[in-house]
Amino acid sequence: MFNAFVKRSLNALSRVQWDDLDVRWERLFDDLEAQLAAEAGLELTAEVADRTRRERALLGLQDRLAGMRNARAISVDVAGLGSVRARVTDVGADWVLLEPSPDRALLVPFHAIRSMTGLAGRVAPMSAVAKAFTIGAALRAISRDRAVVVVVDRDGVRRSGTFDGVGQDAVDLAEHPTDLPRRPEHVVEVRTIPFLGLAAVQRV
């Protein structure tokens, strides 16, 4: 009987030891799986962050402004004008058309923008044609229409008149009152303004 008791005890102990060993292996595997899952998650997060940085590095200001076209208003700090609260209605290679009110639109070159708030994360990559539509091309379109304009320079000085011609990097403004047509007797003087001196152009 004693021998049988010892044998049963050893068998029971052996089962306990193997059960404990199985539990330890299961815990080890669970820990390894959790660790691998965590590492995979970190790698994925790092990969997504790196891809986001690379994609953002390829975006220009025009792409971000294009994403705000006809959306909510943003605040733009413009040299010579100060803070302008307006909607983005159009975007070119180096300019943005802002609409502070339905009856007023401002053509603002990028170089006159000091800062902006309210830009959303969405973007709208521009076509090659749109990216080729520079501030010079926009000013030439206004000049062809013989539209009366108000020009604001980066010091905040306002001048009214009609564009006589637009060169590669400067525009000739025939200065005259906004309520008079561009005729020799109405022109005060013709002023040449470099593009870099412009802060905003408004059609009257």
KATAVEN-V910012 format. One record per residue. RES is the residue in one small letter. SS is DSSP state (helix for helix, strand for strand, loop for the rest). PSI is psi in degrees with one decimal (none if undefined). D_CENTER is the distance of its C-alpha to the mean C-alpha in whole Angstrom. Layout:
res=RES ss=SS psi=PSI d_center=D_CENTER
res=RES ss=SS psi=PSI d_center=D_CENTER
This chain:
res=m ss=loop psi=-40.1 d_center=88
res=f ss=helix psi=-44.5 d_center=87
res=n ss=helix psi=-40.1 d_center=86
res=a ss=helix psi=-39.0 d_center=84
res=f ss=helix psi=-44.5 d_center=82
res=v ss=helix psi=-41.6 d_center=81
res=k ss=helix psi=-43.2 d_center=80
res=r ss=helix psi=-38.4 d_center=78
res=s ss=helix psi=-44.5 d_center=76
res=l ss=helix psi=-39.3 d_center=75
res=n ss=helix psi=-42.4 d_center=74
res=a ss=helix psi=-43.3 d_center=72
res=l ss=helix psi=-41.1 d_center=71
res=s ss=helix psi=-42.4 d_center=69
res=r ss=helix psi=-39.7 d_center=67
res=v ss=helix psi=-43.7 d_center=66
res=q ss=helix psi=-43.3 d_center=65
res=w ss=helix psi=-38.4 d_center=63
res=d ss=helix psi=-43.7 d_center=61
res=d ss=helix psi=-40.0 d_center=60
res=l ss=helix psi=-40.5 d_center=59
res=d ss=helix psi=-42.2 d_center=57
res=v ss=helix psi=-43.1 d_center=55
res=r ss=helix psi=-40.3 d_center=54
res=w ss=helix psi=-41.8 d_center=53
res=e ss=helix psi=-42.4 d_center=51
res=r ss=helix psi=-39.7 d_center=50
res=l ss=helix psi=-45.9 d_center=49
res=f ss=helix psi=-40.5 d_center=47
res=d ss=helix psi=-42.5 d_center=45
res=d ss=helix psi=-42.3 d_center=44
res=l ss=helix psi=-42.1 d_center=43
res=e ss=helix psi=-42.0 d_center=41
res=a ss=helix psi=-41.0 d_center=39
res=q ss=helix psi=-44.0 d_center=38
res=l ss=helix psi=-40.3 d_center=37
res=a ss=helix psi=-41.0 d_center=35
res=a ss=helix psi=-43.3 d_center=33
res=e ss=helix psi=-40.3 d_center=33
res=a ss=helix psi=-39.6 d_center=32
res=g ss=helix psi=-40.9 d_center=29
res=l ss=helix psi=-40.6 d_center=28
res=e ss=helix psi=-41.1 d_center=28
res=l ss=helix psi=-43.1 d_center=26
res=t ss=helix psi=-43.7 d_center=23
res=a ss=helix psi=-39.7 d_center=23
res=e ss=helix psi=-43.0 d_center=22
res=v ss=helix psi=-43.7 d_center=20
res=a ss=helix psi=-40.9 d_center=18
res=d ss=helix psi=-42.2 d_center=19
res=r ss=helix psi=-40.2 d_center=17
res=t ss=helix psi=-41.9 d_center=14
res=r ss=helix psi=-41.5 d_center=14
res=r ss=helix psi=-43.0 d_center=15
res=e ss=helix psi=-40.0 d_center=12
res=r ss=helix psi=-34.1 d_center=9
res=a ss=helix psi=-21.8 d_center=11
res=l ss=loop psi=-8.0 d_center=11
res=l ss=loop psi=135.5 d_center=7
res=g ss=loop psi=169.1 d_center=7
res=l ss=helix psi=-36.4 d_center=5
res=q ss=helix psi=-33.6 d_center=7
res=d ss=helix psi=-40.3 d_center=6
res=r ss=helix psi=-40.4 d_center=3
res=l ss=helix psi=-36.2 d_center=5
res=a ss=helix psi=-31.5 d_center=8
res=g ss=loop psi=-17.3 d_center=7
res=m ss=loop psi=4.8 d_center=8
res=r ss=strand psi=125.8 d_center=11
res=n ss=loop psi=24.3 d_center=14
res=a ss=loop psi=-154.7 d_center=13
res=r ss=loop psi=162.5 d_center=14
res=a ss=loop psi=149.7 d_center=14
res=i ss=strand psi=165.4 d_center=12
res=s ss=strand psi=126.6 d_center=13
res=v ss=strand psi=124.4 d_center=13
res=d ss=strand psi=109.3 d_center=15
res=v ss=strand psi=133.1 d_center=17
res=a ss=loop psi=132.8 d_center=19
res=g ss=loop psi=-15.1 d_center=23
res=l ss=loop psi=-28.1 d_center=21
res=g ss=strand psi=-152.8 d_center=20
res=s ss=strand psi=129.0 d_center=18
res=v ss=strand psi=122.8 d_center=17
res=r ss=strand psi=116.1 d_center=17
res=a ss=strand psi=163.2 d_center=16
res=r ss=strand psi=148.2 d_center=14
res=v ss=strand psi=121.5 d_center=12
res=t ss=strand psi=-22.2 d_center=15
res=d ss=strand psi=157.2 d_center=14
res=v ss=strand psi=138.2 d_center=12
res=g ss=loop psi=-163.2 d_center=13
res=a ss=loop psi=-39.5 d_center=13
res=d ss=loop psi=28.4 d_center=13
res=w ss=strand psi=161.6 d_center=13
res=v ss=strand psi=142.5 d_center=12
res=l ss=strand psi=114.8 d_center=15
res=l ss=strand psi=143.3 d_center=15
res=e ss=strand psi=90.7 d_center=18
res=p ss=strand psi=-29.9 d_center=19
res=s ss=strand psi=161.3 d_center=22
res=p ss=loop psi=-27.1 d_center=23
res=d ss=loop psi=15.7 d_center=26
res=r ss=strand psi=129.4 d_center=23
res=a ss=strand psi=141.4 d_center=20
res=l ss=strand psi=126.0 d_center=19
res=l ss=strand psi=114.8 d_center=18
res=v ss=strand psi=118.3 d_center=16
res=p ss=strand psi=148.9 d_center=15
res=f ss=helix psi=-35.2 d_center=12
res=h ss=helix psi=-15.1 d_center=15
res=a ss=helix psi=-5.0 d_center=16
res=i ss=strand psi=122.2 d_center=13
res=r ss=strand psi=-41.6 d_center=14
res=s ss=strand psi=168.2 d_center=12
res=m ss=strand psi=151.4 d_center=10
res=t ss=strand psi=147.4 d_center=10
res=g ss=loop psi=1.1 d_center=10
res=l ss=loop psi=130.5 d_center=6
res=a ss=loop psi=170.5 d_center=7
res=g ss=loop psi=-17.2 d_center=7
res=r ss=loop psi=152.0 d_center=8
res=v ss=loop psi=164.2 d_center=6
res=a ss=loop psi=90.2 d_center=9
res=p ss=loop psi=133.8 d_center=10
res=m ss=loop psi=153.4 d_center=12
res=s ss=loop psi=165.1 d_center=16
res=a ss=helix psi=-35.2 d_center=17
res=v ss=helix psi=-45.5 d_center=19
res=a ss=helix psi=-38.4 d_center=16
res=k ss=helix psi=-18.2 d_center=15
res=a ss=loop psi=-7.4 d_center=18
res=f ss=loop psi=88.1 d_center=18
res=t ss=loop psi=175.8 d_center=18
res=i ss=helix psi=-34.5 d_center=19
res=g ss=helix psi=-42.7 d_center=22
res=a ss=helix psi=-39.9 d_center=22
res=a ss=helix psi=-41.5 d_center=21
res=l ss=helix psi=-35.9 d_center=24
res=r ss=helix psi=-36.9 d_center=26
res=a ss=helix psi=-40.7 d_center=26
res=i ss=helix psi=-40.0 d_center=26
res=s ss=helix psi=-40.3 d_center=29
res=r ss=helix psi=-32.8 d_center=31
res=d ss=loop psi=-9.7 d_center=31
res=r ss=loop psi=36.6 d_center=33
res=a ss=loop psi=144.0 d_center=31
res=v ss=strand psi=135.5 d_center=31
res=v ss=strand psi=160.1 d_center=28
res=v ss=strand psi=122.8 d_center=28
res=v ss=strand psi=129.7 d_center=26
res=v ss=strand psi=125.7 d_center=25
res=d ss=strand psi=177.4 d_center=25
res=r ss=loop psi=-9.2 d_center=23
res=d ss=loop psi=-0.8 d_center=26
res=g ss=loop psi=3.8 d_center=26
res=v ss=loop psi=131.6 d_center=29
res=r ss=strand psi=135.9 d_center=29
res=r ss=strand psi=141.7 d_center=31
res=s ss=strand psi=157.5 d_center=32
res=g ss=strand psi=-155.3 d_center=33
res=t ss=strand psi=140.3 d_center=32
res=f ss=strand psi=121.2 d_center=31
res=d ss=strand psi=-31.4 d_center=34
res=g ss=strand psi=155.1 d_center=32
res=v ss=strand psi=121.3 d_center=29
res=g ss=loop psi=-159.2 d_center=29
res=q ss=loop psi=-35.0 d_center=27
res=d ss=loop psi=16.3 d_center=26
res=a ss=strand psi=159.4 d_center=27
res=v ss=strand psi=143.7 d_center=28
res=d ss=strand psi=120.4 d_center=32
res=l ss=strand psi=117.5 d_center=32
res=a ss=strand psi=108.1 d_center=35
res=e ss=strand psi=129.8 d_center=36
res=h ss=loop psi=161.1 d_center=37
res=p ss=loop psi=150.7 d_center=37
res=t ss=loop psi=-22.6 d_center=35
res=d ss=loop psi=8.4 d_center=38
res=l ss=loop psi=146.2 d_center=40
res=p ss=loop psi=166.9 d_center=39
res=r ss=loop psi=94.3 d_center=39
res=r ss=loop psi=152.5 d_center=42
res=p ss=loop psi=-38.4 d_center=44
res=e ss=loop psi=-15.2 d_center=46
res=h ss=loop psi=-15.0 d_center=43
res=v ss=loop psi=122.6 d_center=41
res=v ss=loop psi=-49.2 d_center=41
res=e ss=strand psi=164.9 d_center=39
res=v ss=strand psi=120.4 d_center=37
res=r ss=strand psi=131.9 d_center=34
res=t ss=strand psi=125.2 d_center=32
res=i ss=strand psi=119.2 d_center=29
res=p ss=strand psi=148.0 d_center=26
res=f ss=helix psi=-39.4 d_center=23
res=l ss=helix psi=-14.1 d_center=22
res=g ss=helix psi=-8.8 d_center=24
res=l ss=strand psi=139.2 d_center=22
res=a ss=strand psi=-37.9 d_center=20
res=a ss=strand psi=151.3 d_center=20
res=v ss=strand psi=129.1 d_center=22
res=q ss=strand psi=127.3 d_center=24
res=r ss=strand psi=137.8 d_center=26
res=v ss=loop psi=none d_center=29
